[in-house]
Each structure stands twice: as structure tokens, then as C-alpha cells.
């Protein structure tokens, strides 16, 4: 377990280590107008951009598994 200099548990360091071992970043580049329109659409629908992307990824995985 990560510890601070005085021996206490270091939550921030633990989270960073866990994230590095268990998470990956997905990145893409699009035209400004497209991204701004997507951002605005998400706000109007009351959903986060991450939720929309996650759902699209999950749906793609599901389609591939059931093909």
C-alpha cells in the first residue's frame, strides 16, 4: 500500500496506481464544429459525453459478440 512520508496511507497515489493498471484512455480528433455540436446535444439531452461514448462502445461489443 502506498504511504506518505509519515507512514499514513496515500489515497491519491493508490488511485493513480490503480488507474494506471486498470484503465485505458480512448482518444479521437474531430473538427471543432462536430465536437461543439456533440457537446451541445449531450447537454440538451442531459447526458454526459462519456455515457454516450461508453454506450456506443458497449453496443459495438455486443453486436460483435452476437454476429
VMD Tcl script that draws the C-alpha trace (Angstrom):
set ca {
  {0.00 0.00 0.00}
  {1.35 3.46 -0.85}
  {2.29 5.50 2.19}
  {3.17 9.12 2.79}
  {6.47 10.14 4.37}
  {4.90 9.91 7.84}
  {3.63 6.38 7.17}
  {-0.02 7.20 6.51}
  {-1.89 5.58 3.62}
  {-1.67 7.71 0.46}
  {-5.10 7.52 -1.24}
  {-4.08 9.76 -4.15}
  {-1.07 7.60 -5.03}
  {-3.13 4.42 -4.66}
  {-5.81 5.78 -7.01}
  {-3.19 6.80 -9.59}
  {-1.57 3.35 -9.47}
  {-4.93 1.57 -9.75}
  {-5.98 3.79 -12.67}
  {-2.68 3.12 -14.49}
  {-3.11 -0.64 -14.07}
  {-6.85 -0.92 -14.82}
  {-7.96 1.90 -17.09}
  {-7.21 2.96 -20.68}
  {-7.90 6.21 -22.48}
  {-9.73 6.31 -25.81}
  {-8.86 9.34 -27.90}
  {-10.13 10.75 -31.17}
  {-9.82 14.03 -33.04}
  {-12.72 15.64 -34.87}
  {-13.50 19.02 -36.40}
  {-14.37 21.75 -33.90}
  {-17.93 22.21 -35.19}
  {-18.65 18.49 -34.81}
  {-17.36 18.36 -31.24}
  {-19.22 21.51 -30.24}
  {-22.46 20.16 -31.74}
  {-21.95 16.87 -29.87}
  {-21.29 18.70 -26.60}
  {-24.41 20.82 -27.04}
  {-26.54 17.80 -27.95}
  {-25.38 15.96 -24.82}
  {-26.24 18.97 -22.67}
  {-29.71 19.25 -24.24}
  {-30.32 15.55 -23.63}
  {-28.97 15.71 -20.08}
  {-26.36 13.01 -20.66}
  {-22.61 13.07 -20.31}
  {-20.32 12.70 -23.29}
  {-18.67 9.77 -21.52}
  {-22.02 7.97 -21.16}
  {-22.79 8.38 -24.87}
  {-19.35 7.10 -25.87}
  {-19.48 4.23 -23.36}
  {-22.92 3.16 -24.63}
  {-21.74 3.26 -28.25}
  {-18.69 1.16 -27.35}
  {-20.80 -1.34 -25.40}
  {-23.30 -1.63 -28.26}
  {-20.45 -2.28 -30.71}
  {-19.03 -5.01 -28.44}
  {-22.50 -6.56 -28.12}
  {-23.01 -6.57 -31.91}
  {-19.62 -8.18 -32.47}
  {-20.26 -10.89 -29.86}
  {-23.63 -11.75 -31.39}
  {-22.57 -11.80 -35.01}
}
mol new
graphics top color blue
foreach p $ca { graphics top sphere $p radius 0.5 }
foreach p [lrange $ca 0 end-1] q [lrange $ca 1 end] { graphics top cylinder $p $q radius 0.2 }
display resetview
